[in-house]
Amino acid sequence: MQEPRPIELVARLRALSREGSRAERRLAEQALADISFATLAPIKEFAERADVSEPTVTRFCRALGCAGVREFKLGLAQVRAIGGLYMFPEPHARDADARRIVSSVFDSAISALERVRDAADMDAIGIAGRALAGARQVAAFGSGGVSSLAAVEMQTRLFRYGIPVAAHIDGQMQRMAASVLRPGDACIAFSASGEVASLVDAARLAREGGAAVVAVTRPNSPLWAEAGTAVAFPVPADSQVLKPTSGRYSLLMLLDLIATVAGETMGEAGVENLRRVRASLSQLDMSDPCRPIGD
């Protein structure tokens, strides 16, 4: 019998908790309620807690598509290892107070920003910003949800200063764009894990071509090792999986710090380019001088 994949095992447990026999419902509910116990407890203790016999546990495991208890426990261990947080998320309150959602999102965002404020390596950030400001052209790379957004956002920040920049979120385009970078050019790569193959390859290709390579990523990761300048990206832990990750705020703040250094390095030239961008929007009734440029 082929052992079910972790995600299938969870789906089958949930199905048995609703539609199985009384004993199956007890065992399934017990496993879903305490995956650690179900994974580690001897069969006797698992059976006693559900008030069933040991043979019933064996039959339950087979009903899930496992050859026996051993395979069932192995499957649960894999569930915990590859995504227990998302398969068994922390329950969220279902009260009627909408302020709970405001507080949850706000508090996580503030915590993420404070973590960057307290730990930001301004030496590395300064080197990164000056490298981008002085580059003939900049390639911004990101892969995945948050990192892709960062690459596009960096493009949005830099072009306003008059820095030639292009964002690439496709792995093949990242490799190709990096392969034509030369001395005087720069690339900046964003990655929470630092292990995305296309980003690591692109950083290596850019470095071998003589370009300045900046990475905003996990310390001591493969991408970190390829960068000439690396900025640590702390990803805050978050048990509320239904809420968008607060790591977005951490990355955005690091990006803004780097972009601000680049803008200050450009000085008057950067300000003049911002003025030109503002003037180009005058026909769109952008009469408020305090309104963000094109945001």
N, C-alpha and C positions, 0 to 999 in steps of 0.2 A: 504494500500500500504506500502510495506516495504521500509524504508528509505535506500538509497544507502550508502555503506561504503565510507569514505572520499576519498580513492584512486579512487573508481569508480566514485564519483561525479566529481572529477577533470578530469578524462578521458572523461566523458560525456560532461562537459563544453567545453573541447577542441574540441570534435567532433562537437558540435553544433556551435562553433565559425567558423568551416570550412564548415559544410554541412547543417546547419539549415536555416530557413527562414531569411529574412532580419532582422526582429525584434529579432529573436533568436540569430542571429550572434551578433547584437549590445549588447544584454544583456549578452551573454556569454563572449564577449571580455571585457565588462566593469567589470564583476566579476573577470576575470582572471587578468586584469590590476590593480585592486584595491580591493583586497579581504577584507581589513578592512572596506572600505566603503560599499561593498556589504553585509557584515555581520551585520553592525551596523545601516545603514541608514534606515529610514522609507520607506515603499513601494512606497510612493508618490515620494520621492526624487530619489529613485533608478529608477523609471519609467521615471521621467522627464529628468534625465541625459542621458538616452538611447533614449529619444524622442519616448517613447511608452506609451500606456495606462496601468493603474493598472491591469485591467483584463488580459492584455497580459503578465504581469509579473507572474500572477498566473498560466496561461497556460504554461509559460516557465518553472516554477518550476515543474509542473506535467510532462512535457516532459523530465525532468531530472530524474524522478522516485521518486520525493518527493510528499507528500500529499498536500503540499501548501507552502506558503512563510515561515511560521514558521519553518517547517522542513528543508527547503532549507538553512535558516540562521543558524540553529543548525548544519547542515552538514558542512557549511563553517567554523563555529567556531571550530569544531573538526579538520578540515584540518589545521587551524592555530596552534592549540594546539599540534598536534602530529607530525607535520613535514612540516610546512609551508615553511621553508627554502629550503627543497628539492623538494617540489611541485611547489614552485614559487621562484626559485633561482635568485640571483642577476645577471643581464645580464653581459656577459663578452664581451669584445671588440673583434671584428672580423677583426682587422687590419692585415696587412701583415708583421708586424714587429715581428719576432720570439723572439726578446729580451724582449718583453712584458711578455712572459711566463717565461723566465729566471728570470726577476725581480720579478714577482709575487711569484714564488716558493721560490726564494732566500730570499726575504724580509720577508716572513712569517716564514721561518726557523730561520732566525736571530732573529726575534722578539720572537719566542718561546724559543730559547736558552737564550736570554737576560733575559726573565722573570724567568727562572729557576736560572740563575746566581745570580740575584738580591734577590730572595726569598728563595733559598735553605736553609733548616734547617740542617746545618752541624753537629749539635749535634746528631740529629736523624739518619742522614746518617752515621755518625761515628759508632754509636751503631749497626746499621744494618750491616755495612761491617764487623765489628769485630765479630758479632754473626755468620755470614756466614763462616768467616775464621776459627773460632774455632769449627765449627760443625762437628760431626762425619759423618753426611750425610745431604744433602740439597735437599728439594723438591721445585721446582719452578713452580708456577701455574699462568695461564693466560687464559682468555676466551674472544673470540672476536678477531677482526683483530689485532689491535695494541698491546693489552695485551698478546695475544698468541705469537706474535713475540717477545715480551719482555721476556717471560718465556724461550723460546728457546734460545734467545740471552744470557740470564743470564747463562744458562747451558754452552753455548759456552765459556763465559768468565771464569767461575769458574773452569771447569775441567782442564784448562791449568795450574792452580796453584796447582793441585793435590787434589782439594776438590771434594769428591764424590757427584755428583749432577745429578738429573734427572728432566726433564721438563715434565709437564703433562698439556695438553690443553683440554682433555676430562673430562667433569664434574664427571662422575662416577669414573674414574681413580683418579681424584683429591681427592674425598672422601676416596677412598680405600687407596691411598698412605698416606694421612694425618692420617688415623686411626692407622697406625703402627709406627708413629713417637713417639719417647720417649725422656726423658731428655738427653741432649747432641746433639739432632738433631735440625734442623731448617727448616722452610719453609718460602718462600717469595712469596707473591701473588700480582699480578698486575691487576688493574681494574680502568678504567676511572670513572665509575659510583659508584663503591663500593657496588653495589646492586645485583650482580650476585649470585644466591642462592648457586650454587656449590662451589664458592670461599668462601663465608661466612661460609658455613658448614665446608669446609676443614680447614679454619683457626680456627674455634671453636674446631674441632676434634684434630687438632695439639696442640692447647693450652691445652685442657683437658688432652692430653697425656703427657704434660710436655715439649714439644718442644718450642724453641724460635720461635715466629711468627712475621714476618716483612710484612707490607703491604705498597705498593706504590699506593695510591688511593685518592679519593676525601675526604677531611676532613669532619668529623662528619657523615660519611656514616656507614652502618652496618658493612662493612668490616673493616673500621677504628676502630670501637669499639671493634672488636675481636682481634686486633693486640696488641702485647706487645710493638712493636716499629712501628710507622706509619710515613711515609714520604709523604708529600702533593704532589699530582700530579696536577698541574694547566693545564687545558685544554684550550688552547687559542681559542677565538671565530674566526670563519672564514666564511665569506659569500660566498666565491667562491667554490661551491660544486663540481665542476668538477675537482678541484685540490685536490690531496691527503691531508688529514689533517696534519697540521703542529704540531699537538699534538704528532706525532711520534718522532719528534726531542726532545720535552720536556722530554718524557719518556726515550728515549735513553740516554739523558744526565744524568738524575737521575740514571739510571742503571749503566752508566759508573762511576759516582761518587762513588756509593756503591761498585762496583767491584774494583775500584782503592784502596779504603780503605781496602778491603779484601786482595788485593795483597800486599799492604804495610805491613799489619799485618802479612802476611805469611813470609815476609822478604826473607832471603836467601833460605829457602825451596821453596818458590814460584818461585824464579829466577831459581833454579835448575830444577824444573819441566818444566818451559818454555824452558830451554836449551834442555831438553830431547825431548820435542815436536819438537823443531827445528831440532834436530839431526835425528828424525824419518822421516823428510821430505827431507833429503839430497839426497835421491835417485830420488827425483822428480825434480832435477835440481833447487833447491831453493838456488842458489848461492849468491843472493843478501842479505847480512846480515840485511839490513834495511827493507826488505819485511815483511809485517805482517805475523804472524804465522797462516797459514791455512785459512786466510780470502779470 
